[in-house]
């Protein structure tokens, strides 16, 4: 997308949501704010983390203390959970799970620290304003672009009704502020603040619906008896979940857009490391790049691994 470039961002806040899950909010400089002013949910940025120091040893999860010592050469891709106008420019929010040497370092970011980023990159979700319902499906750390999409729809497309379905293996793997209400059941406060109805499923039934999130979506679609022409599915999460979402969409003839995940070393299509196999009516191919042609694809065009 035109406008992508190298920018400097300043940390506004870096806080822990729950064990292992953090959110960092970054204020962009004037040129970055201009470039990100028209960012679309599903796009991403590449952050340089190699010059971020490690947190104190006692703050590093024991399982990552050896891994955290590895040198980091490449930037890391992150989509946005929130993009809005701050006091002086655009502020972007990034959710991250502490899983390796890069995200361990991000734990040490403090207010006022400088971060280098390249963006906005890739192609995001295509908004279907003619649809009545936008079903937002997030599995695990597929949360950020789906959350951004919810806010984007509420702000810019009030005629579309977004409804969020949020899944994970168990309650401890949900990157949200989760609550239980007698009427609402289990819900995420992040969506509640946006006045978006949210539903939660866990594989083990530790909270919310017991089962995979696509089962919950199908149950809801059947109970509501909504015409497929009125619905579009937007999904991000593990590829197995995306494949199940694509199958669900095909079964009910519903349009479905999926945000794919690949190792995106450069983010601009040079390294060719993020291949997504697609298909046409004639068969397999062509191969596309997640960072440049995606990360969002029409589910019917993807060959899932």
ChimeraX commands (.cxc) that place a marker at each C-alpha (Angstrom):
marker #1 position 0.00,0.00,0.00 radius 0.5
marker #1 position 1.30,3.45,-0.86 radius 0.5
marker #1 position 2.38,5.52,2.14 radius 0.5
marker #1 position 4.30,2.77,3.93 radius 0.5
marker #1 position 7.63,3.95,5.28 radius 0.5
marker #1 position 9.96,3.99,8.28 radius 0.5
marker #1 position 8.70,5.87,11.31 radius 0.5
marker #1 position 9.53,6.45,14.96 radius 0.5
marker #1 position 6.91,5.85,17.63 radius 0.5
marker #1 position 6.94,6.75,21.32 radius 0.5
marker #1 position 5.65,4.39,23.96 radius 0.5
marker #1 position 2.60,5.87,25.69 radius 0.5
marker #1 position 1.80,2.83,27.82 radius 0.5
marker #1 position 2.94,-0.79,28.14 radius 0.5
marker #1 position 0.87,-2.88,30.52 radius 0.5
marker #1 position 0.09,-6.48,31.33 radius 0.5
marker #1 position -3.47,-7.61,30.60 radius 0.5
marker #1 position -3.13,-11.00,32.27 radius 0.5
marker #1 position -0.20,-13.41,32.77 radius 0.5
marker #1 position 1.66,-13.75,29.49 radius 0.5
marker #1 position -0.43,-11.13,27.62 radius 0.5
marker #1 position 0.49,-7.47,27.23 radius 0.5
marker #1 position -0.61,-4.37,25.37 radius 0.5
marker #1 position 1.65,-1.55,24.22 radius 0.5
marker #1 position 0.29,1.76,22.94 radius 0.5
marker #1 position 2.53,3.78,20.63 radius 0.5
marker #1 position 2.26,7.44,19.64 radius 0.5
marker #1 position 3.39,8.07,16.06 radius 0.5
marker #1 position 5.33,11.14,14.96 radius 0.5
marker #1 position 3.73,13.58,12.50 radius 0.5
marker #1 position 4.78,11.72,9.35 radius 0.5
marker #1 position 3.75,8.40,10.85 radius 0.5
marker #1 position 0.39,9.83,11.88 radius 0.5
marker #1 position -0.21,10.99,8.32 radius 0.5
marker #1 position 0.64,7.56,6.90 radius 0.5
marker #1 position -1.51,5.70,9.45 radius 0.5
marker #1 position -4.48,8.04,9.21 radius 0.5
marker #1 position -6.22,5.78,6.67 radius 0.5
marker #1 position -5.02,2.43,8.02 radius 0.5
marker #1 position -7.43,-0.47,7.50 radius 0.5
marker #1 position -8.04,-3.24,10.08 radius 0.5
marker #1 position -5.93,-6.25,9.19 radius 0.5
marker #1 position -2.89,-4.26,8.09 radius 0.5
marker #1 position 0.27,-4.51,10.17 radius 0.5
marker #1 position 3.64,-2.98,11.00 radius 0.5
marker #1 position 7.14,-4.42,11.36 radius 0.5
marker #1 position 8.76,-3.41,14.67 radius 0.5
marker #1 position 12.47,-3.36,15.40 radius 0.5
marker #1 position 13.03,-5.09,18.71 radius 0.5
marker #1 position 16.78,-5.82,18.45 radius 0.5
marker #1 position 17.71,-2.65,20.36 radius 0.5
marker #1 position 15.23,-3.19,23.21 radius 0.5
marker #1 position 16.96,-4.42,26.34 radius 0.5
marker #1 position 15.89,-7.46,28.31 radius 0.5
marker #1 position 13.78,-6.95,31.44 radius 0.5
marker #1 position 15.27,-7.90,34.82 radius 0.5
marker #1 position 15.92,-11.64,35.06 radius 0.5
marker #1 position 13.26,-12.12,37.72 radius 0.5
marker #1 position 10.62,-10.72,35.35 radius 0.5
marker #1 position 11.43,-13.14,32.52 radius 0.5
marker #1 position 9.20,-16.24,32.52 radius 0.5
marker #1 position 11.35,-19.19,33.68 radius 0.5
marker #1 position 10.55,-21.17,30.53 radius 0.5
marker #1 position 11.98,-18.35,28.37 radius 0.5
marker #1 position 15.16,-17.43,30.28 radius 0.5
marker #1 position 17.48,-19.35,27.95 radius 0.5
marker #1 position 15.58,-18.42,24.78 radius 0.5
marker #1 position 15.55,-14.74,25.76 radius 0.5
marker #1 position 19.35,-14.57,25.35 radius 0.5
marker #1 position 19.17,-15.12,21.60 radius 0.5
marker #1 position 20.15,-12.28,19.31 radius 0.5
marker #1 position 17.33,-10.75,17.29 radius 0.5
marker #1 position 18.12,-9.67,13.75 radius 0.5
marker #1 position 14.80,-9.36,11.92 radius 0.5
marker #1 position 11.88,-7.09,12.67 radius 0.5
marker #1 position 8.67,-8.63,13.98 radius 0.5
marker #1 position 5.19,-8.15,12.44 radius 0.5
marker #1 position 2.29,-6.95,14.57 radius 0.5
marker #1 position -1.25,-6.06,13.61 radius 0.5
marker #1 position -3.18,-3.42,15.54 radius 0.5
marker #1 position -5.95,-3.83,18.07 radius 0.5
marker #1 position -6.67,-0.12,18.09 radius 0.5
marker #1 position -5.84,2.92,15.94 radius 0.5
marker #1 position -7.19,6.30,16.95 radius 0.5
marker #1 position -6.40,10.00,17.16 radius 0.5
marker #1 position -4.44,10.83,20.28 radius 0.5
marker #1 position -3.61,14.23,21.74 radius 0.5
marker #1 position -0.83,14.93,19.22 radius 0.5
marker #1 position -1.29,12.33,16.50 radius 0.5
marker #1 position -2.23,8.75,15.75 radius 0.5
marker #1 position -1.93,6.26,18.61 radius 0.5
marker #1 position -1.79,2.55,17.79 radius 0.5
marker #1 position -2.39,-0.32,20.19 radius 0.5
marker #1 position -0.63,-3.67,19.87 radius 0.5
marker #1 position -1.52,-6.81,21.79 radius 0.5
marker #1 position 1.28,-9.32,22.21 radius 0.5
marker #1 position 1.81,-12.66,23.86 radius 0.5
marker #1 position 5.19,-13.26,25.53 radius 0.5
marker #1 position 6.43,-16.31,23.63 radius 0.5
marker #1 position 10.03,-15.69,22.59 radius 0.5
marker #1 position 13.08,-13.41,22.73 radius 0.5
marker #1 position 11.39,-10.51,20.89 radius 0.5
marker #1 position 8.25,-10.30,22.99 radius 0.5
marker #1 position 10.25,-10.84,26.19 radius 0.5
marker #1 position 12.15,-7.66,25.35 radius 0.5
marker #1 position 8.93,-5.78,24.65 radius 0.5
marker #1 position 7.94,-6.32,28.28 radius 0.5
marker #1 position 10.63,-3.81,29.28 radius 0.5
marker #1 position 9.25,-0.95,27.17 radius 0.5
marker #1 position 8.39,2.09,29.28 radius 0.5
marker #1 position 6.57,5.36,28.68 radius 0.5
marker #1 position 8.74,7.65,26.54 radius 0.5
marker #1 position 10.83,4.89,24.93 radius 0.5
marker #1 position 11.34,5.11,21.16 radius 0.5
marker #1 position 10.42,2.28,18.79 radius 0.5
marker #1 position 11.22,2.02,15.07 radius 0.5
marker #1 position 8.48,0.65,12.83 radius 0.5
marker #1 position 7.70,0.17,9.15 radius 0.5
marker #1 position 4.09,0.44,8.03 radius 0.5
marker #1 position 1.27,0.35,7.41 radius 0.5
marker #1 position 1.81,-2.87,5.48 radius 0.5
marker #1 position -0.33,-5.39,3.65 radius 0.5
marker #1 position -4.00,-5.40,2.75 radius 0.5
marker #1 position -6.70,-5.43,5.41 radius 0.5
marker #1 position -10.33,-6.48,5.60 radius 0.5
marker #1 position -12.69,-5.26,2.88 radius 0.5
marker #1 position -15.73,-3.67,4.48 radius 0.5
marker #1 position -19.09,-4.89,3.18 radius 0.5
marker #1 position -21.38,-2.08,4.25 radius 0.5
marker #1 position -24.33,-3.68,2.45 radius 0.5
marker #1 position -24.28,-6.56,4.97 radius 0.5
marker #1 position -26.39,-6.27,8.10 radius 0.5
marker #1 position -24.15,-8.42,10.32 radius 0.5
marker #1 position -20.36,-8.55,10.55 radius 0.5
marker #1 position -19.41,-11.67,12.50 radius 0.5
marker #1 position -15.98,-11.14,14.05 radius 0.5
marker #1 position -14.21,-14.42,14.83 radius 0.5
marker #1 position -10.94,-14.40,16.79 radius 0.5
marker #1 position -9.01,-17.44,17.95 radius 0.5
marker #1 position -6.34,-16.89,20.60 radius 0.5
marker #1 position -3.88,-14.23,19.51 radius 0.5
marker #1 position -5.89,-13.62,16.36 radius 0.5
marker #1 position -7.51,-11.00,18.60 radius 0.5
marker #1 position -5.85,-7.72,17.50 radius 0.5
marker #1 position -7.07,-7.15,13.90 radius 0.5
marker #1 position -10.55,-8.40,14.75 radius 0.5
marker #1 position -10.77,-6.02,17.71 radius 0.5
marker #1 position -9.58,-3.16,15.51 radius 0.5
marker #1 position -12.22,-4.10,12.95 radius 0.5
marker #1 position -14.94,-3.95,15.58 radius 0.5
marker #1 position -13.99,-0.41,16.56 radius 0.5
marker #1 position -13.60,0.57,12.90 radius 0.5
marker #1 position -17.11,-0.63,12.04 radius 0.5
marker #1 position -18.71,1.06,15.05 radius 0.5
marker #1 position -17.02,4.36,14.16 radius 0.5
marker #1 position -17.30,4.44,10.37 radius 0.5
marker #1 position -20.13,2.04,9.48 radius 0.5
marker #1 position -22.86,2.34,12.14 radius 0.5
marker #1 position -25.36,0.65,9.80 radius 0.5
marker #1 position -23.41,-2.64,10.17 radius 0.5
marker #1 position -23.95,-4.69,13.34 radius 0.5
marker #1 position -20.69,-6.32,14.53 radius 0.5
marker #1 position -20.91,-9.36,16.79 radius 0.5
marker #1 position -17.74,-10.88,18.23 radius 0.5
marker #1 position -17.02,-14.57,18.82 radius 0.5
marker #1 position -13.81,-15.10,20.78 radius 0.5
marker #1 position -12.21,-18.49,21.28 radius 0.5
marker #1 position -9.18,-20.05,22.94 radius 0.5
marker #1 position -8.01,-23.36,24.36 radius 0.5
marker #1 position -8.92,-22.30,27.89 radius 0.5
marker #1 position -9.73,-19.24,29.94 radius 0.5
marker #1 position -6.04,-18.55,30.64 radius 0.5
marker #1 position -5.38,-18.28,26.91 radius 0.5
marker #1 position -7.96,-15.54,26.31 radius 0.5
marker #1 position -6.17,-12.19,25.78 radius 0.5
marker #1 position -9.09,-10.16,27.14 radius 0.5
marker #1 position -10.55,-8.74,30.31 radius 0.5
marker #1 position -13.20,-11.44,30.69 radius 0.5
marker #1 position -16.35,-11.10,32.80 radius 0.5
marker #1 position -19.47,-13.19,33.45 radius 0.5
marker #1 position -22.94,-11.70,33.61 radius 0.5
marker #1 position -26.24,-13.46,34.34 radius 0.5
marker #1 position -27.77,-12.09,31.15 radius 0.5
marker #1 position -24.77,-11.75,28.84 radius 0.5
marker #1 position -22.92,-14.85,29.94 radius 0.5
marker #1 position -19.14,-14.69,29.41 radius 0.5
marker #1 position -18.03,-11.58,27.57 radius 0.5
marker #1 position -14.96,-9.42,26.91 radius 0.5
marker #1 position -14.89,-5.96,28.50 radius 0.5
marker #1 position -12.93,-4.62,25.52 radius 0.5
marker #1 position -15.91,-5.24,23.27 radius 0.5
marker #1 position -18.41,-4.15,25.90 radius 0.5
marker #1 position -16.76,-0.73,25.98 radius 0.5
marker #1 position -17.34,-0.50,22.21 radius 0.5
marker #1 position -20.99,-1.52,22.68 radius 0.5
marker #1 position -20.36,-4.72,20.71 radius 0.5
marker #1 position -21.99,-7.98,21.74 radius 0.5
marker #1 position -19.34,-10.63,22.43 radius 0.5
marker #1 position -19.47,-14.39,22.96 radius 0.5
marker #1 position -16.70,-16.58,24.35 radius 0.5
marker #1 position -15.87,-20.24,23.75 radius 0.5
marker #1 position -13.10,-22.38,25.19 radius 0.5
marker #1 position -12.06,-25.83,24.03 radius 0.5
marker #1 position -12.04,-27.16,27.58 radius 0.5
marker #1 position -15.18,-25.34,28.73 radius 0.5
marker #1 position -13.33,-23.43,31.46 radius 0.5
marker #1 position -15.44,-20.39,30.56 radius 0.5
marker #1 position -18.20,-19.71,28.08 radius 0.5
marker #1 position -19.36,-22.17,25.43 radius 0.5
marker #1 position -17.60,-25.54,25.56 radius 0.5
marker #1 position -16.14,-26.29,22.14 radius 0.5
marker #1 position -14.36,-24.61,19.27 radius 0.5
marker #1 position -15.45,-21.11,18.33 radius 0.5
marker #1 position -16.79,-22.09,14.90 radius 0.5
marker #1 position -19.25,-24.48,16.59 radius 0.5
marker #1 position -20.53,-21.56,18.63 radius 0.5
marker #1 position -20.87,-19.37,15.52 radius 0.5
marker #1 position -22.81,-22.08,13.71 radius 0.5
marker #1 position -25.10,-22.55,16.71 radius 0.5
marker #1 position -25.78,-18.81,16.77 radius 0.5
marker #1 position -26.46,-18.65,13.03 radius 0.5
marker #1 position -28.96,-21.50,13.26 radius 0.5
marker #1 position -30.73,-20.06,16.30 radius 0.5
marker #1 position -31.00,-16.57,14.80 radius 0.5
marker #1 position -32.06,-17.91,11.37 radius 0.5
marker #1 position -30.31,-15.03,9.64 radius 0.5
marker #1 position -30.18,-15.02,5.85 radius 0.5
marker #1 position -26.62,-15.77,4.56 radius 0.5
marker #1 position -26.88,-12.74,2.25 radius 0.5
marker #1 position -27.01,-10.52,5.34 radius 0.5
marker #1 position -23.80,-11.84,6.90 radius 0.5
marker #1 position -20.06,-11.57,6.34 radius 0.5
marker #1 position -17.50,-13.45,8.43 radius 0.5
marker #1 position -14.19,-11.83,9.38 radius 0.5
marker #1 position -11.68,-14.14,11.05 radius 0.5
marker #1 position -8.15,-14.28,12.42 radius 0.5
marker #1 position -6.48,-17.04,14.41 radius 0.5
marker #1 position -4.74,-20.40,14.08 radius 0.5
marker #1 position -4.90,-21.86,10.58 radius 0.5
marker #1 position -6.95,-24.84,11.74 radius 0.5
marker #1 position -9.57,-22.41,13.02 radius 0.5
marker #1 position -9.49,-20.42,9.79 radius 0.5
marker #1 position -9.98,-23.62,7.81 radius 0.5
marker #1 position -12.99,-24.49,9.97 radius 0.5
marker #1 position -14.36,-20.97,9.45 radius 0.5
marker #1 position -13.93,-21.33,5.68 radius 0.5
marker #1 position -15.77,-24.66,5.80 radius 0.5
marker #1 position -18.59,-23.06,7.79 radius 0.5
marker #1 position -18.81,-20.21,5.30 radius 0.5
marker #1 position -18.96,-22.64,2.37 radius 0.5
marker #1 position -21.63,-24.73,4.08 radius 0.5
marker #1 position -23.97,-21.75,4.50 radius 0.5
marker #1 position -22.87,-19.75,1.41 radius 0.5
marker #1 position -21.58,-16.86,3.51 radius 0.5
marker #1 position -18.83,-14.50,2.43 radius 0.5
marker #1 position -15.71,-14.98,4.57 radius 0.5
marker #1 position -12.44,-13.07,4.88 radius 0.5
marker #1 position -9.52,-14.57,6.80 radius 0.5
marker #1 position -6.35,-12.95,8.07 radius 0.5
marker #1 position -3.50,-15.41,7.55 radius 0.5
marker #1 position -0.35,-15.79,9.62 radius 0.5
marker #1 position 3.07,-16.56,8.20 radius 0.5
marker #1 position 6.69,-15.81,9.10 radius 0.5
marker #1 position 7.00,-12.35,7.53 radius 0.5
marker #1 position 10.67,-11.46,7.74 radius 0.5
marker #1 position 10.61,-8.29,5.66 radius 0.5
marker #1 position 6.95,-7.36,5.38 radius 0.5
marker #1 position 7.26,-5.92,1.87 radius 0.5
marker #1 position 7.52,-8.98,-0.37 radius 0.5
marker #1 position 11.29,-9.12,-0.87 radius 0.5
marker #1 position 12.28,-12.21,1.09 radius 0.5
marker #1 position 9.50,-14.44,-0.29 radius 0.5
marker #1 position 9.24,-16.25,3.07 radius 0.5
marker #1 position 5.49,-15.93,3.64 radius 0.5
marker #1 position 3.92,-17.92,0.81 radius 0.5
marker #1 position 0.19,-18.65,0.91 radius 0.5
marker #1 position -1.12,-21.32,-1.45 radius 0.5
marker #1 position -4.24,-20.18,-3.25 radius 0.5
marker #1 position -6.62,-21.81,-5.70 radius 0.5
marker #1 position -8.71,-20.95,-8.72 radius 0.5
marker #1 position -11.55,-22.74,-10.46 radius 0.5
marker #1 position -8.88,-24.45,-12.59 radius 0.5
marker #1 position -6.91,-25.83,-9.64 radius 0.5
marker #1 position -4.07,-24.94,-7.27 radius 0.5
marker #1 position -2.18,-21.69,-7.72 radius 0.5
marker #1 position -0.98,-19.07,-7.97 radius 0.5
marker #1 position 1.17,-18.74,-4.86 radius 0.5
marker #1 position 0.79,-15.40,-3.10 radius 0.5
marker #1 position 2.65,-13.56,-0.36 radius 0.5
marker #1 position 0.98,-13.08,2.99 radius 0.5
marker #1 position 2.70,-9.73,3.61 radius 0.5
marker #1 position 2.01,-8.17,0.21 radius 0.5
marker #1 position -1.13,-9.84,-1.17 radius 0.5
marker #1 position -2.61,-10.38,2.29 radius 0.5
marker #1 position -2.59,-10.93,5.15 radius 0.5
marker #1 position -6.36,-10.86,4.50 radius 0.5
marker #1 position -7.71,-13.22,1.82 radius 0.5
marker #1 position -11.10,-14.41,0.69 radius 0.5
marker #1 position -11.44,-17.80,2.41 radius 0.5
marker #1 position -12.60,-19.55,-0.76 radius 0.5
marker #1 position -9.29,-18.69,-2.44 radius 0.5
marker #1 position -6.99,-20.22,0.20 radius 0.5
marker #1 position -5.57,-23.74,0.36 radius 0.5
marker #1 position -5.23,-24.23,4.13 radius 0.5
marker #1 position -2.26,-26.18,5.47 radius 0.5
marker link #1:1,2 radius 0.2
marker link #1:2,3 radius 0.2
marker link #1:3,4 radius 0.2
marker link #1:4,5 radius 0.2
marker link #1:5,6 radius 0.2
marker link #1:6,7 radius 0.2
marker link #1:7,8 radius 0.2
marker link #1:8,9 radius 0.2
marker link #1:9,10 radius 0.2
marker link #1:10,11 radius 0.2
marker link #1:11,12 radius 0.2
marker link #1:12,13 radius 0.2
marker link #1:13,14 radius 0.2
marker link #1:14,15 radius 0.2
marker link #1:15,16 radius 0.2
marker link #1:16,17 radius 0.2
marker link #1:17,18 radius 0.2
marker link #1:18,19 radius 0.2
marker link #1:19,20 radius 0.2
marker link #1:20,21 radius 0.2
marker link #1:21,22 radius 0.2
marker link #1:22,23 radius 0.2
marker link #1:23,24 radius 0.2
marker link #1:24,25 radius 0.2
marker link #1:25,26 radius 0.2
marker link #1:26,27 radius 0.2
marker link #1:27,28 radius 0.2
marker link #1:28,29 radius 0.2
marker link #1:29,30 radius 0.2
marker link #1:30,31 radius 0.2
marker link #1:31,32 radius 0.2
marker link #1:32,33 radius 0.2
marker link #1:33,34 radius 0.2
marker link #1:34,35 radius 0.2
marker link #1:35,36 radius 0.2
marker link #1:36,37 radius 0.2
marker link #1:37,38 radius 0.2
marker link #1:38,39 radius 0.2
marker link #1:39,40 radius 0.2
marker link #1:40,41 radius 0.2
marker link #1:41,42 radius 0.2
marker link #1:42,43 radius 0.2
marker link #1:43,44 radius 0.2
marker link #1:44,45 radius 0.2
marker link #1:45,46 radius 0.2
marker link #1:46,47 radius 0.2
marker link #1:47,48 radius 0.2
marker link #1:48,49 radius 0.2
marker link #1:49,50 radius 0.2
marker link #1:50,51 radius 0.2
marker link #1:51,52 radius 0.2
marker link #1:52,53 radius 0.2
marker link #1:53,54 radius 0.2
marker link #1:54,55 radius 0.2
marker link #1:55,56 radius 0.2
marker link #1:56,57 radius 0.2
marker link #1:57,58 radius 0.2
marker link #1:58,59 radius 0.2
marker link #1:59,60 radius 0.2
marker link #1:60,61 radius 0.2
marker link #1:61,62 radius 0.2
marker link #1:62,63 radius 0.2
marker link #1:63,64 radius 0.2
marker link #1:64,65 radius 0.2
marker link #1:65,66 radius 0.2
marker link #1:66,67 radius 0.2
marker link #1:67,68 radius 0.2
marker link #1:68,69 radius 0.2
marker link #1:69,70 radius 0.2
marker link #1:70,71 radius 0.2
marker link #1:71,72 radius 0.2
marker link #1:72,73 radius 0.2
marker link #1:73,74 radius 0.2
marker link #1:74,75 radius 0.2
marker link #1:75,76 radius 0.2
marker link #1:76,77 radius 0.2
marker link #1:77,78 radius 0.2
marker link #1:78,79 radius 0.2
marker link #1:79,80 radius 0.2
marker link #1:80,81 radius 0.2
marker link #1:81,82 radius 0.2
marker link #1:82,83 radius 0.2
marker link #1:83,84 radius 0.2
marker link #1:84,85 radius 0.2
marker link #1:85,86 radius 0.2
marker link #1:86,87 radius 0.2
marker link #1:87,88 radius 0.2
marker link #1:88,89 radius 0.2
marker link #1:89,90 radius 0.2
marker link #1:90,91 radius 0.2
marker link #1:91,92 radius 0.2
marker link #1:92,93 radius 0.2
marker link #1:93,94 radius 0.2
marker link #1:94,95 radius 0.2
marker link #1:95,96 radius 0.2
marker link #1:96,97 radius 0.2
marker link #1:97,98 radius 0.2
marker link #1:98,99 radius 0.2
marker link #1:99,100 radius 0.2
marker link #1:100,101 radius 0.2
marker link #1:101,102 radius 0.2
marker link #1:102,103 radius 0.2
marker link #1:103,104 radius 0.2
marker link #1:104,105 radius 0.2
marker link #1:105,106 radius 0.2
marker link #1:106,107 radius 0.2
marker link #1:107,108 radius 0.2
marker link #1:108,109 radius 0.2
marker link #1:109,110 radius 0.2
marker link #1:110,111 radius 0.2
marker link #1:111,112 radius 0.2
marker link #1:112,113 radius 0.2
marker link #1:113,114 radius 0.2
marker link #1:114,115 radius 0.2
marker link #1:115,116 radius 0.2
marker link #1:116,117 radius 0.2
marker link #1:117,118 radius 0.2
marker link #1:118,119 radius 0.2
marker link #1:119,120 radius 0.2
marker link #1:120,121 radius 0.2
marker link #1:121,122 radius 0.2
marker link #1:122,123 radius 0.2
marker link #1:123,124 radius 0.2
marker link #1:124,125 radius 0.2
marker link #1:125,126 radius 0.2
marker link #1:126,127 radius 0.2
marker link #1:127,128 radius 0.2
marker link #1:128,129 radius 0.2
marker link #1:129,130 radius 0.2
marker link #1:130,131 radius 0.2
marker link #1:131,132 radius 0.2
marker link #1:132,133 radius 0.2
marker link #1:133,134 radius 0.2
marker link #1:134,135 radius 0.2
marker link #1:135,136 radius 0.2
marker link #1:136,137 radius 0.2
marker link #1:137,138 radius 0.2
marker link #1:138,139 radius 0.2
marker link #1:139,140 radius 0.2
marker link #1:140,141 radius 0.2
marker link #1:141,142 radius 0.2
marker link #1:142,143 radius 0.2
marker link #1:143,144 radius 0.2
marker link #1:144,145 radius 0.2
marker link #1:145,146 radius 0.2
marker link #1:146,147 radius 0.2
marker link #1:147,148 radius 0.2
marker link #1:148,149 radius 0.2
marker link #1:149,150 radius 0.2
marker link #1:150,151 radius 0.2
marker link #1:151,152 radius 0.2
marker link #1:152,153 radius 0.2
marker link #1:153,154 radius 0.2
marker link #1:154,155 radius 0.2
marker link #1:155,156 radius 0.2
marker link #1:156,157 radius 0.2
marker link #1:157,158 radius 0.2
marker link #1:158,159 radius 0.2
marker link #1:159,160 radius 0.2
marker link #1:160,161 radius 0.2
marker link #1:161,162 radius 0.2
marker link #1:162,163 radius 0.2
marker link #1:163,164 radius 0.2
marker link #1:164,165 radius 0.2
marker link #1:165,166 radius 0.2
marker link #1:166,167 radius 0.2
marker link #1:167,168 radius 0.2
marker link #1:168,169 radius 0.2
marker link #1:169,170 radius 0.2
marker link #1:170,171 radius 0.2
marker link #1:171,172 radius 0.2
marker link #1:172,173 radius 0.2
marker link #1:173,174 radius 0.2
marker link #1:174,175 radius 0.2
marker link #1:175,176 radius 0.2
marker link #1:176,177 radius 0.2
marker link #1:177,178 radius 0.2
marker link #1:178,179 radius 0.2
marker link #1:179,180 radius 0.2
marker link #1:180,181 radius 0.2
marker link #1:181,182 radius 0.2
marker link #1:182,183 radius 0.2
marker link #1:183,184 radius 0.2
marker link #1:184,185 radius 0.2
marker link #1:185,186 radius 0.2
marker link #1:186,187 radius 0.2
marker link #1:187,188 radius 0.2
marker link #1:188,189 radius 0.2
marker link #1:189,190 radius 0.2
marker link #1:190,191 radius 0.2
marker link #1:191,192 radius 0.2
marker link #1:192,193 radius 0.2
marker link #1:193,194 radius 0.2
marker link #1:194,195 radius 0.2
marker link #1:195,196 radius 0.2
marker link #1:196,197 radius 0.2
marker link #1:197,198 radius 0.2
marker link #1:198,199 radius 0.2
marker link #1:199,200 radius 0.2
marker link #1:200,201 radius 0.2
marker link #1:201,202 radius 0.2
marker link #1:202,203 radius 0.2
marker link #1:203,204 radius 0.2
marker link #1:204,205 radius 0.2
marker link #1:205,206 radius 0.2
marker link #1:206,207 radius 0.2
marker link #1:207,208 radius 0.2
marker link #1:208,209 radius 0.2
marker link #1:209,210 radius 0.2
marker link #1:210,211 radius 0.2
marker link #1:211,212 radius 0.2
marker link #1:212,213 radius 0.2
marker link #1:213,214 radius 0.2
marker link #1:214,215 radius 0.2
marker link #1:215,216 radius 0.2
marker link #1:216,217 radius 0.2
marker link #1:217,218 radius 0.2
marker link #1:218,219 radius 0.2
marker link #1:219,220 radius 0.2
marker link #1:220,221 radius 0.2
marker link #1:221,222 radius 0.2
marker link #1:222,223 radius 0.2
marker link #1:223,224 radius 0.2
marker link #1:224,225 radius 0.2
marker link #1:225,226 radius 0.2
marker link #1:226,227 radius 0.2
marker link #1:227,228 radius 0.2
marker link #1:228,229 radius 0.2
marker link #1:229,230 radius 0.2
marker link #1:230,231 radius 0.2
marker link #1:231,232 radius 0.2
marker link #1:232,233 radius 0.2
marker link #1:233,234 radius 0.2
marker link #1:234,235 radius 0.2
marker link #1:235,236 radius 0.2
marker link #1:236,237 radius 0.2
marker link #1:237,238 radius 0.2
marker link #1:238,239 radius 0.2
marker link #1:239,240 radius 0.2
marker link #1:240,241 radius 0.2
marker link #1:241,242 radius 0.2
marker link #1:242,243 radius 0.2
marker link #1:243,244 radius 0.2
marker link #1:244,245 radius 0.2
marker link #1:245,246 radius 0.2
marker link #1:246,247 radius 0.2
marker link #1:247,248 radius 0.2
marker link #1:248,249 radius 0.2
marker link #1:249,250 radius 0.2
marker link #1:250,251 radius 0.2
marker link #1:251,252 radius 0.2
marker link #1:252,253 radius 0.2
marker link #1:253,254 radius 0.2
marker link #1:254,255 radius 0.2
marker link #1:255,256 radius 0.2
marker link #1:256,257 radius 0.2
marker link #1:257,258 radius 0.2
marker link #1:258,259 radius 0.2
marker link #1:259,260 radius 0.2
marker link #1:260,261 radius 0.2
marker link #1:261,262 radius 0.2
marker link #1:262,263 radius 0.2
marker link #1:263,264 radius 0.2
marker link #1:264,265 radius 0.2
marker link #1:265,266 radius 0.2
marker link #1:266,267 radius 0.2
marker link #1:267,268 radius 0.2
marker link #1:268,269 radius 0.2
marker link #1:269,270 radius 0.2
marker link #1:270,271 radius 0.2
marker link #1:271,272 radius 0.2
marker link #1:272,273 radius 0.2
marker link #1:273,274 radius 0.2
marker link #1:274,275 radius 0.2
marker link #1:275,276 radius 0.2
marker link #1:276,277 radius 0.2
marker link #1:277,278 radius 0.2
marker link #1:278,279 radius 0.2
marker link #1:279,280 radius 0.2
marker link #1:280,281 radius 0.2
marker link #1:281,282 radius 0.2
marker link #1:282,283 radius 0.2
marker link #1:283,284 radius 0.2
marker link #1:284,285 radius 0.2
marker link #1:285,286 radius 0.2
marker link #1:286,287 radius 0.2
marker link #1:287,288 radius 0.2
marker link #1:288,289 radius 0.2
marker link #1:289,290 radius 0.2
marker link #1:290,291 radius 0.2
marker link #1:291,292 radius 0.2
marker link #1:292,293 radius 0.2
marker link #1:293,294 radius 0.2
marker link #1:294,295 radius 0.2
marker link #1:295,296 radius 0.2
marker link #1:296,297 radius 0.2
marker link #1:297,298 radius 0.2
marker link #1:298,299 radius 0.2
marker link #1:299,300 radius 0.2
marker link #1:300,301 radius 0.2
marker link #1:301,302 radius 0.2
marker link #1:302,303 radius 0.2
marker link #1:303,304 radius 0.2
marker link #1:304,305 radius 0.2
view
